[in-house]
Structure formats: C-alpha cells, structure tokens
Amino acid sequence: AGVSPAELAAQFGETVAAMVAEVTDDKSLPKAERKQKQVEHAPHLSPGAQLIKLADKISNLRGVLYSTPAGWDQQRCHEYFTWARQVVKALP
C-alpha cells in the first residue's frame, strides 16, 4: 500500500511531501502516457524534486542492470534505459 501525502508530511514535513507529490505519477493514466509525462514535466520540477527524480532513475537503472525484473528481455531493458535517459536529459 502507498503512503498518503498526509503521512509523508507528518513524518518528513510539508516540503518533502510536496517534492514527492511533484514526482508521483498519476496512476489513473495509461503507462505510456505516464512515461511521456515524466519527460515533459522533468524541466519544470523544483530543485529538490529534480534530485529525487535523478536518484530514483539511478536506483531503477541499477536494479534493471544488476537484478533484471522477471520477464524482462534485453530489448525491454534497452527501452527502459533509453526512456530513463530521456527523463534525465530533460532535467535542468
């Protein structure tokens, strides 16, 4: 289960909760649209949210590289790396 914005704010403060909200995907959207929105929104993130986004991408890429998710072939891994690069390049 996820953590609510109120729980984040209570544990880490409003500033952190706001940054997390900036980088949280809208799960009601189709996956392809969510991925495209990450690229589009990256240039507009606050400096703290940019760092969260960058750290998350680095962590995810390491996971794909060293502990490839079940069912992911080389092509899917390559596509993920290509997309992650687009997100990171869009960061200011």
Rosetta blueprint (number, residue, H / E / L):
1 A L
2 G L
3 V L
4 S L
5 P H
6 A H
7 E H
8 L H
9 A H
10 A H
11 Q H
12 F H
13 G L
14 E H
15 T H
16 V H
17 A H
18 A H
19 M H
20 V H
21 A H
22 E H
23 V H
24 T L
25 D L
26 D L
27 K L
28 S L
29 L L
30 P L
31 K H
32 A H
33 E H
34 R H
35 K H
36 Q H
37 K H
38 Q H
39 V H
40 E H
41 H H
42 A H
43 P H
44 H H
45 L L
46 S L
47 P H
48 G H
49 A H
50 Q H
51 L H
52 I H
53 K H
54 L H
55 A H
56 D H
57 K H
58 I H
59 S H
60 N H
61 L H
62 R H
63 G H
64 V H
65 L H
66 Y H
67 S L
68 T L
69 P L
70 A L
71 G L
72 W L
73 D L
74 Q H
75 Q H
76 R H
77 C H
78 H H
79 E H
80 Y H
81 F H
82 T H
83 W H
84 A H
85 R H
86 Q H
87 V H
88 V H
89 K H
90 A H
91 L L
92 P L
